[in-house]
């Protein structure tokens, strides 16, 4: 998989998990969902993504 595919997959998984936790446990989990969305948005404009740096340091790609 390419780096972009890893990032999209991780973002999608985190969003689905936090939406579920927000529904089942506490609505404050939706703030984490918003955080992921804001990071995706800022990376579209700045071309910098924290998850990409983390994956590189872990040696994924």
Phi and psi in radians as a Rosetta constraint file:
Dihedral C 1 N 2 CA 2 C 2 CIRCULARHARMONIC -1.487 0.35
Dihedral N 2 CA 2 C 2 N 3 CIRCULARHARMONIC 2.825 0.35
Dihedral C 2 N 3 CA 3 C 3 CIRCULARHARMONIC -0.972 0.35
Dihedral N 3 CA 3 C 3 N 4 CIRCULARHARMONIC -0.765 0.35
Dihedral C 3 N 4 CA 4 C 4 CIRCULARHARMONIC -1.060 0.35
Dihedral N 4 CA 4 C 4 N 5 CIRCULARHARMONIC -0.662 0.35
Dihedral C 4 N 5 CA 5 C 5 CIRCULARHARMONIC -1.187 0.35
Dihedral N 5 CA 5 C 5 N 6 CIRCULARHARMONIC -0.695 0.35
Dihedral C 5 N 6 CA 6 C 6 CIRCULARHARMONIC -1.066 0.35
Dihedral N 6 CA 6 C 6 N 7 CIRCULARHARMONIC -0.799 0.35
Dihedral C 6 N 7 CA 7 C 7 CIRCULARHARMONIC -1.120 0.35
Dihedral N 7 CA 7 C 7 N 8 CIRCULARHARMONIC -0.764 0.35
Dihedral C 7 N 8 CA 8 C 8 CIRCULARHARMONIC -1.102 0.35
Dihedral N 8 CA 8 C 8 N 9 CIRCULARHARMONIC -0.719 0.35
Dihedral C 8 N 9 CA 9 C 9 CIRCULARHARMONIC -1.133 0.35
Dihedral N 9 CA 9 C 9 N 10 CIRCULARHARMONIC -0.787 0.35
Dihedral C 9 N 10 CA 10 C 10 CIRCULARHARMONIC -1.117 0.35
Dihedral N 10 CA 10 C 10 N 11 CIRCULARHARMONIC -0.781 0.35
Dihedral C 10 N 11 CA 11 C 11 CIRCULARHARMONIC -1.064 0.35
Dihedral N 11 CA 11 C 11 N 12 CIRCULARHARMONIC -0.766 0.35
Dihedral C 11 N 12 CA 12 C 12 CIRCULARHARMONIC -1.100 0.35
Dihedral N 12 CA 12 C 12 N 13 CIRCULARHARMONIC -0.741 0.35
Dihedral C 12 N 13 CA 13 C 13 CIRCULARHARMONIC -1.127 0.35
Dihedral N 13 CA 13 C 13 N 14 CIRCULARHARMONIC -0.792 0.35
Dihedral C 13 N 14 CA 14 C 14 CIRCULARHARMONIC -1.109 0.35
Dihedral N 14 CA 14 C 14 N 15 CIRCULARHARMONIC -0.732 0.35
Dihedral C 14 N 15 CA 15 C 15 CIRCULARHARMONIC -1.097 0.35
Dihedral N 15 CA 15 C 15 N 16 CIRCULARHARMONIC -0.790 0.35
Dihedral C 15 N 16 CA 16 C 16 CIRCULARHARMONIC -1.126 0.35
Dihedral N 16 CA 16 C 16 N 17 CIRCULARHARMONIC -0.704 0.35
Dihedral C 16 N 17 CA 17 C 17 CIRCULARHARMONIC -1.143 0.35
Dihedral N 17 CA 17 C 17 N 18 CIRCULARHARMONIC -0.807 0.35
Dihedral C 17 N 18 CA 18 C 18 CIRCULARHARMONIC -1.235 0.35
Dihedral N 18 CA 18 C 18 N 19 CIRCULARHARMONIC -0.561 0.35
Dihedral C 18 N 19 CA 19 C 19 CIRCULARHARMONIC -1.129 0.35
Dihedral N 19 CA 19 C 19 N 20 CIRCULARHARMONIC -0.716 0.35
Dihedral C 19 N 20 CA 20 C 20 CIRCULARHARMONIC -1.134 0.35
Dihedral N 20 CA 20 C 20 N 21 CIRCULARHARMONIC -0.791 0.35
Dihedral C 20 N 21 CA 21 C 21 CIRCULARHARMONIC -1.105 0.35
Dihedral N 21 CA 21 C 21 N 22 CIRCULARHARMONIC -0.651 0.35
Dihedral C 21 N 22 CA 22 C 22 CIRCULARHARMONIC -1.136 0.35
Dihedral N 22 CA 22 C 22 N 23 CIRCULARHARMONIC -0.605 0.35
Dihedral C 22 N 23 CA 23 C 23 CIRCULARHARMONIC -1.321 0.35
Dihedral N 23 CA 23 C 23 N 24 CIRCULARHARMONIC -0.731 0.35
Dihedral C 23 N 24 CA 24 C 24 CIRCULARHARMONIC -1.517 0.35
Dihedral N 24 CA 24 C 24 N 25 CIRCULARHARMONIC -0.562 0.35
Dihedral C 24 N 25 CA 25 C 25 CIRCULARHARMONIC -1.994 0.35
Dihedral N 25 CA 25 C 25 N 26 CIRCULARHARMONIC -1.143 0.35
Dihedral C 25 N 26 CA 26 C 26 CIRCULARHARMONIC -2.689 0.35
Dihedral N 26 CA 26 C 26 N 27 CIRCULARHARMONIC 2.387 0.35
Dihedral C 26 N 27 CA 27 C 27 CIRCULARHARMONIC -1.108 0.35
Dihedral N 27 CA 27 C 27 N 28 CIRCULARHARMONIC -0.282 0.35
Dihedral C 27 N 28 CA 28 C 28 CIRCULARHARMONIC -1.102 0.35
Dihedral N 28 CA 28 C 28 N 29 CIRCULARHARMONIC -0.334 0.35
Dihedral C 28 N 29 CA 29 C 29 CIRCULARHARMONIC -1.071 0.35
Dihedral N 29 CA 29 C 29 N 30 CIRCULARHARMONIC -0.426 0.35
Dihedral C 29 N 30 CA 30 C 30 CIRCULARHARMONIC -1.178 0.35
Dihedral N 30 CA 30 C 30 N 31 CIRCULARHARMONIC -0.363 0.35
Dihedral C 30 N 31 CA 31 C 31 CIRCULARHARMONIC -1.137 0.35
Dihedral N 31 CA 31 C 31 N 32 CIRCULARHARMONIC -0.634 0.35
Dihedral C 31 N 32 CA 32 C 32 CIRCULARHARMONIC -1.170 0.35
Dihedral N 32 CA 32 C 32 N 33 CIRCULARHARMONIC -0.649 0.35
Dihedral C 32 N 33 CA 33 C 33 CIRCULARHARMONIC -1.054 0.35
Dihedral N 33 CA 33 C 33 N 34 CIRCULARHARMONIC -0.773 0.35
Dihedral C 33 N 34 CA 34 C 34 CIRCULARHARMONIC -1.111 0.35
Dihedral N 34 CA 34 C 34 N 35 CIRCULARHARMONIC -0.653 0.35
Dihedral C 34 N 35 CA 35 C 35 CIRCULARHARMONIC -1.059 0.35
Dihedral N 35 CA 35 C 35 N 36 CIRCULARHARMONIC -0.763 0.35
Dihedral C 35 N 36 CA 36 C 36 CIRCULARHARMONIC -1.114 0.35
Dihedral N 36 CA 36 C 36 N 37 CIRCULARHARMONIC -0.766 0.35
Dihedral C 36 N 37 CA 37 C 37 CIRCULARHARMONIC -1.089 0.35
Dihedral N 37 CA 37 C 37 N 38 CIRCULARHARMONIC -0.727 0.35
Dihedral C 37 N 38 CA 38 C 38 CIRCULARHARMONIC -1.138 0.35
Dihedral N 38 CA 38 C 38 N 39 CIRCULARHARMONIC -0.652 0.35
Dihedral C 38 N 39 CA 39 C 39 CIRCULARHARMONIC -1.144 0.35
Dihedral N 39 CA 39 C 39 N 40 CIRCULARHARMONIC -0.677 0.35
Dihedral C 39 N 40 CA 40 C 40 CIRCULARHARMONIC -1.108 0.35
Dihedral N 40 CA 40 C 40 N 41 CIRCULARHARMONIC -0.723 0.35
Dihedral C 40 N 41 CA 41 C 41 CIRCULARHARMONIC -1.153 0.35
Dihedral N 41 CA 41 C 41 N 42 CIRCULARHARMONIC -0.823 0.35
Dihedral C 41 N 42 CA 42 C 42 CIRCULARHARMONIC -1.141 0.35
Dihedral N 42 CA 42 C 42 N 43 CIRCULARHARMONIC -0.594 0.35
Dihedral C 42 N 43 CA 43 C 43 CIRCULARHARMONIC -1.199 0.35
Dihedral N 43 CA 43 C 43 N 44 CIRCULARHARMONIC -0.432 0.35
Dihedral C 43 N 44 CA 44 C 44 CIRCULARHARMONIC -1.178 0.35
Dihedral N 44 CA 44 C 44 N 45 CIRCULARHARMONIC -0.532 0.35
Dihedral C 44 N 45 CA 45 C 45 CIRCULARHARMONIC -1.672 0.35
Dihedral N 45 CA 45 C 45 N 46 CIRCULARHARMONIC -0.600 0.35
Dihedral C 45 N 46 CA 46 C 46 CIRCULARHARMONIC -1.674 0.35
Dihedral N 46 CA 46 C 46 N 47 CIRCULARHARMONIC -0.247 0.35
Dihedral C 46 N 47 CA 47 C 47 CIRCULARHARMONIC 1.109 0.35
Dihedral N 47 CA 47 C 47 N 48 CIRCULARHARMONIC 0.407 0.35
Dihedral C 47 N 48 CA 48 C 48 CIRCULARHARMONIC -2.178 0.35
Dihedral N 48 CA 48 C 48 N 49 CIRCULARHARMONIC 2.331 0.35
Dihedral C 48 N 49 CA 49 C 49 CIRCULARHARMONIC -2.383 0.35
Dihedral N 49 CA 49 C 49 N 50 CIRCULARHARMONIC 2.169 0.35
Dihedral C 49 N 50 CA 50 C 50 CIRCULARHARMONIC -1.059 0.35
Dihedral N 50 CA 50 C 50 N 51 CIRCULARHARMONIC -0.717 0.35
Dihedral C 50 N 51 CA 51 C 51 CIRCULARHARMONIC -1.087 0.35
Dihedral N 51 CA 51 C 51 N 52 CIRCULARHARMONIC -0.606 0.35
Dihedral C 51 N 52 CA 52 C 52 CIRCULARHARMONIC -1.094 0.35
Dihedral N 52 CA 52 C 52 N 53 CIRCULARHARMONIC -0.755 0.35
Dihedral C 52 N 53 CA 53 C 53 CIRCULARHARMONIC -1.105 0.35
Dihedral N 53 CA 53 C 53 N 54 CIRCULARHARMONIC -0.711 0.35
Dihedral C 53 N 54 CA 54 C 54 CIRCULARHARMONIC -1.124 0.35
Dihedral N 54 CA 54 C 54 N 55 CIRCULARHARMONIC -0.779 0.35
Dihedral C 54 N 55 CA 55 C 55 CIRCULARHARMONIC -1.116 0.35
Dihedral N 55 CA 55 C 55 N 56 CIRCULARHARMONIC -0.665 0.35
Dihedral C 55 N 56 CA 56 C 56 CIRCULARHARMONIC -1.120 0.35
Dihedral N 56 CA 56 C 56 N 57 CIRCULARHARMONIC -0.739 0.35
Dihedral C 56 N 57 CA 57 C 57 CIRCULARHARMONIC -1.173 0.35
Dihedral N 57 CA 57 C 57 N 58 CIRCULARHARMONIC -0.530 0.35
Dihedral C 57 N 58 CA 58 C 58 CIRCULARHARMONIC -1.382 0.35
Dihedral N 58 CA 58 C 58 N 59 CIRCULARHARMONIC -0.181 0.35
Dihedral C 58 N 59 CA 59 C 59 CIRCULARHARMONIC 1.386 0.35
Dihedral N 59 CA 59 C 59 N 60 CIRCULARHARMONIC 0.400 0.35
Dihedral C 59 N 60 CA 60 C 60 CIRCULARHARMONIC -1.187 0.35
Dihedral N 60 CA 60 C 60 N 61 CIRCULARHARMONIC -0.733 0.35
